[in-house]
Amino acid sequence: MNRKLFALLVMTAMVLAACRGAAATPVATEPTEGTTIGLSLSTLNNPFFVTLRDGAQAAADAAGVELIVVDAQDDPAREATIIEDLIQRGVDALLVNPTDADAIVPSIERANAAGIPVFTIDRAASGGEIASHIASDNVAGGRMAAEFLCTALGDQGKVVELEGIAGTSAARDRGQGFNEYMSSECTGVEIVARQTANFNRAEGLTVFENLLEAQPVIGGVFAHNDEMILGAIEAAKAANRAGEIVFVGFDAVDDAVAAVEAGDLAATVAQQPSEMGRLGIETAVKHLNGQSVETYIPVALSLVTP
């Protein structure tokens, strides 16, 4: 055989073999990048949500997923903007801690339209498709606080309620549980004032300063979170009236637990923000892996007292 012809035949065979090998190689169908989960928090200026974030981050690290945390700074408009950014970035799942239960609905619906599963955490949303809600029973927590305060006051006296941000499910539900119990089971107690301090310690101090001036007698205070009650305690101390008032908070953040130990705070309803964060991530990962998840995942409450 002619050497040139032999070389040509060999080269042709090699090319055909290479083509057959290339055709036999399967095309990758799985995404090359890892799973990314977005977490929108109402504020990172509150130790409760910092702890929630840390719990979520630890769970994300353990699961090998990327977590993007954004801070709404208690601003519904800002939360809408940052969630839109997370949607545009193509996160695989979205955990949302709404600043406002109604205002968050259009953002959730946009995530739904983009095929991104949404999970609410600590606070609920008024609408949109939610894969799962991870939270404490805030109504039960409000009742727990009311029962403690009623007993501490002997079912008599005057009480002030410091309310959280209007429109949040936490403020609505904690207030509901507290007031239902007081009206039905603690009829000797009069709630002389209800005023919002927006879950903020500085506002809790200012608001309660004004209430101390307006109310010469206050037997007890319930605040929808610990930040507000700690501000109220500061105001009462400055007015030399702390000793006459029973203070009850909600969340059991570190400063509040220390205040209980010091005898300044009578009780606080303990949530488990780190556990919420962990469960939020684990639930989202399960859902993304095709496993069924509960539509509501409760996180246990307890009462912290001396």
Residue pairs with C-beta under 8 A, 6 or more apart in sequence:
34 64
34 65
34 66
35 63
35 64
35 65
35 66
35 92
35 93
35 285
35 288
36 65
36 66
36 67
36 68
36 89
36 90
36 91
36 92
37 60
37 65
37 66
37 67
37 68
37 91
37 92
37 93
37 94
37 95
37 281
37 284
37 285
38 67
38 68
38 70
38 83
38 86
38 89
38 91
38 93
38 94
38 95
39 53
39 56
39 67
39 68
39 69
39 70
39 95
39 97
39 121
39 280
40 70
40 72
40 79
40 82
40 83
40 86
40 94
40 95
40 96
40 97
41 49
41 52
41 53
41 69
41 70
41 71
41 72
41 97
42 49
42 72
42 74
42 79
42 97
42 98
42 99
42 123
42 168
43 49
43 71
43 72
43 73
43 74
43 99
43 199
44 50
44 53
44 69
44 71
45 73
45 74
46 199
46 225
46 227
46 253
47 253
47 254
47 255
48 225
48 226
48 251
48 253
48 271
48 273
49 97
49 122
49 273
51 253
51 273
51 274
51 277
52 97
52 121
52 122
52 273
52 274
52 276
52 277
53 69
53 277
54 274
54 277
55 273
55 274
55 275
55 276
55 277
55 278
56 67
56 69
56 95
56 277
56 278
56 280
56 281
57 67
57 69
57 277
58 274
58 277
58 278
59 277
59 278
59 280
59 281
59 282
60 66
60 67
60 281
63 281
63 282
63 285
65 281
65 285
67 281
68 86
68 89
68 91
70 82
70 83
70 85
70 86
71 82
72 78
72 79
72 82
72 99
74 99
74 165
74 198
74 199
75 99
76 99
76 100
76 103
76 104
76 167
77 103
79 98
79 99
79 100
79 103
79 104
79 107
80 103
80 104
80 106
80 107
83 94
83 96
83 107
83 110
83 111
84 107
84 110
86 94
87 94
87 110
87 111
87 114
87 116
91 116
92 116
92 288
93 116
93 117
93 118
93 119
93 284
93 287
93 288
94 111
94 116
94 117
94 118
94 119
95 118
95 119
95 120
95 121
95 280
95 281
95 284
96 104
96 107
96 108
96 118
96 119
96 120
96 121
96 125
97 120
97 121
97 122
97 123
98 104
98 120
98 123
98 124
98 125
98 168
98 169
99 165
99 167
99 168
100 165
100 167
100 168
101 123
101 124
101 125
101 126
101 167
101 168
101 169
101 172
102 126
102 127
102 167
103 167
104 125
104 126
104 128
105 125
105 126
105 127
105 128
107 128
108 118
108 125
108 127
108 128
108 129
108 130
109 127
109 128
109 129
111 117
111 118
111 128
112 118
112 128
112 129
117 131
117 284
117 287
117 288
118 128
118 129
118 130
118 131
119 130
119 131
119 132
119 133
119 134
119 280
119 283
119 284
119 287
120 130
120 132
120 133
120 134
120 135
121 133
121 134
121 135
121 276
121 277
121 280
122 134
122 135
122 136
122 170
122 271
122 273
122 276
123 135
123 168
123 169
123 170
124 130
124 133
124 135
124 169
125 169
130 295
131 283
131 284
131 287
131 293
131 295
132 283
132 287
132 293
132 294
132 295
132 296
132 297
133 295
133 296
133 297
134 276
134 279
134 280
134 283
134 297
134 299
135 276
135 296
135 297
135 298
135 299
136 271
136 272
136 276
136 298
136 299
136 300
136 301
137 173
137 298
137 301
138 169
138 170
138 173
138 174
138 177
139 173
139 174
139 176
139 177
139 180
140 177
140 301
141 173
141 174
141 177
141 250
141 269
141 271
141 301
142 173
142 174
142 175
142 176
142 177
142 178
142 179
142 180
142 181
142 250
143 177
143 178
143 180
143 181
144 177
144 269
144 301
144 303
145 174
145 177
145 178
145 222
145 248
145 250
145 267
145 269
145 303
146 177
146 178
146 179
146 180
146 181
146 182
146 185
146 186
146 222
147 181
147 185
147 186
148 248
148 266
148 267
148 303
148 305
149 159
149 186
149 189
149 220
149 222
149 246
149 248
149 266
149 267
150 181
150 182
150 185
150 186
150 189
152 220
152 246
152 266
152 267
153 159
153 189
153 219
153 220
153 246
154 188
155 186
155 187
155 188
155 189
156 188
156 189
156 219
157 188
157 189
157 190
157 217
157 219
157 220
158 189
158 190
158 191
158 192
158 215
158 217
158 218
158 219
158 220
159 182
159 189
159 190
159 191
159 192
159 218
159 219
159 220
159 221
159 222
160 191
160 192
160 193
160 194
160 195
160 208
160 211
160 215
160 218
160 220
160 221
160 222
161 175
161 178
161 179
161 191
161 193
161 194
161 195
161 221
161 222
161 223
161 224
162 195
162 196
162 197
162 204
162 207
162 208
162 221
162 222
162 223
162 224
162 228
162 229
162 232
163 171
163 175
163 194
163 195
163 196
163 197
163 224
164 170
164 171
164 174
164 175
164 196
164 197
164 198
164 199
164 224
164 225
164 228
165 171
165 196
165 198
165 199
166 196
168 199
170 224
170 225
171 196
171 199
171 224
174 224
174 250
175 194
175 224
178 222
179 191
182 189
182 191
189 219
189 220
192 215
192 218
193 211
193 214
193 215
195 207
195 211
196 207
197 203
197 204
197 206
197 207
197 208
197 223
197 228
197 231
197 232
199 224
199 225
199 227
199 228
200 227
200 228
200 231
201 227
201 228
201 230
201 231
202 231
203 228
203 231
204 223
204 227
204 228
204 229
204 230
204 231
204 232
204 235
205 231
205 232
205 234
205 235
206 231
206 235
207 228
207 231
207 232
208 221
208 231
208 232
208 235
208 236
209 235
209 238
209 239
211 218
212 218
212 235
212 236
212 239
212 241
218 241
218 244
218 245
219 244
219 245
219 246
220 245
220 246
220 247
220 248
221 229
221 232
221 245
221 246
221 247
221 248
222 229
222 248
222 249
223 229
223 232
223 247
223 248
223 249
223 250
224 250
225 249
225 250
225 251
226 249
226 250
226 251
226 252
226 253
226 255
226 256
226 265
226 268
227 251
227 253
228 249
229 247
229 248
229 249
229 250
229 256
229 265
229 268
230 249
230 255
230 256
230 259
230 265
232 247
233 242
233 247
233 259
233 264
233 265
236 242
236 245
236 247
237 264
242 264
246 266
247 264
247 265
247 266
248 265
248 266
248 267
248 268
248 269
249 256
249 265
249 267
249 268
249 269
250 268
250 269
250 271
251 268
251 269
251 270
251 271
251 273
252 268
252 269
252 270
252 271
252 304
256 265
256 268
256 304
257 268
257 304
259 265
260 266
260 267
260 268
260 304
260 305
260 306
261 306
263 306
266 305
266 306
267 303
267 304
267 305
268 303
268 304
269 301
269 302
269 303
269 304
270 301
270 302
270 303
270 304
271 299
271 301
272 299
272 300
275 299
276 299
279 297
279 299
283 293
283 297
286 293
287 293
